[in-house]
C-alpha cells in the first residue's frame, strides 16, 4: 500500500497543475470554471473564447502562479545583500583579468569603500557594474575536465 502512495509534492502541486492543463486542453468548461472560481481568478472573455487553448492556459497560470513574483521572491531570498560583500570580493569585481587591485589608479581604489557602503546619498559616487553572461557547455567547465 505504501508503494501506491504519491509523494506529497505530486499530490499537492503536480496533480493540480496537470488537472488544470488537461481541463484546458480538453476544453472541459465545467471543470475550468470550477478551478477558476475556487482559485478566485478573473479570466477575461477574450482569453476564454480564444481558439488556442494555450492562451486560456496562460491567462489562468499567469494569475494563479505568476512567474515574475516567484522569481523576484527567490532572488530576494537567495541572493545575499550587497552590504554583506567582502573586501576581497570587491577587489575581484573591480579588477579585470590578471590586474591586481594595487595596480589600479588611486581614484579607483578609493571607490572600494563606497562600493562596500552601498550608500544612496546624493554625494556618494555612482558605481555601475556591467556583466555579460553567456552559456558554456558543462564539459568546458574546469571542474568537469578530466585530469
Secondary structure, 3 states (H helix, E strand, C coil): CHHHCCCHHHHHHHHHHHHHHHHHHCCCHHHHHHHHHHHCCCCCHHHHHCCCHHHHHHHHHHHHCCHHHHHHHHHHHHCCCHHHCCHHHHHHHHCCCCCCHHHCCHHHHHHHHHHHHCCCCCCCCCCCCCCCCCCCCHHHCHHHCCC
